[in-house]
Amino acid sequence: METIFDHNVTGVELEVLNSFIPSRLIRSKEKYMVNIDRDKSNADLYHLYMLRGENNKAELYLKKIKDPEYKYILSSF
């Protein structure tokens, strides 16, 4: 499964991503991989590319999210 760690996420980017969902902290790749599913991973990739200002690439990851409610919530911000 593709994750933010495959996309050279920086420490600063991790801090910002952690601020989006305070109850789900990303500390290390190993711990991240234990509690991640495909939709959460695609949501994190969506947020990562929005942070980077790469909106077209972010939209590609948003489209990969299967859960329609989760996708709606993410796209409404």
N, C-alpha and C positions, 0 to 999 in steps of 0.2 A: 504494500500500500504506500502510496506517495504521501509524504508529510512535509511540514515546514522545514524539517531538518535536511531534506533533499534539495532545498532551495536556499541554502546558505543564510539562514535566519541569523541576525546579529543579536547581541545582548540587549541593545537598545530596543530592537523590534520585539524581543521576547517580553521586555518590561511593558511595552504598550499592549501587546496581545494579552498579557496577564491582567491588565487593567480592564479589559472588556468583560471578562468573566472571573471576578475575584475568587469565587469558590473553586475554580479549576486552575491551579497554578502550574505553569510549565517550568520545570526546574532542570530537567535533563532529558535527553532522548530516551534513555532506558525507562524512566518513570512515565514519560509521555506515552510510549508505545504500549504500556500495560493497560491504560484506561482510555484508549482512543478507538473510535470506530470510523468507518469510511466517511459518514456525513460530518462528523466533528472535524476530521482531518481536512475535508474539502472546505468547511467553514473557516478553519484556521488559515488555509491557503488563500481563501477569498479575502480575509482580513489583511493578511500579509501583503497581498498585491494591491489592495486599496491603500494601505499605508505607503507603499512605494509609488503610488500614483499611476499604477499600471491597471487602469480600470477595465480595459478590454480583457486582459489576462484574468483579472479578478472575476469577471462575469463568467468566464469559462468554468471556473471552479464552483461558482454559485449554481450553474446549470447542472452540475454533477450531483448535487444534493438530492437524494431520493425523497426524503420526508417533506411533503408539501408545506406543512405548518412551519417547520424549521426554516425552510427556504423563504417563506413569506416573511417571517420575523427578521431574518437577516437582510432581506432586500428592502425592508421598510425603514432602515436607518439611513 
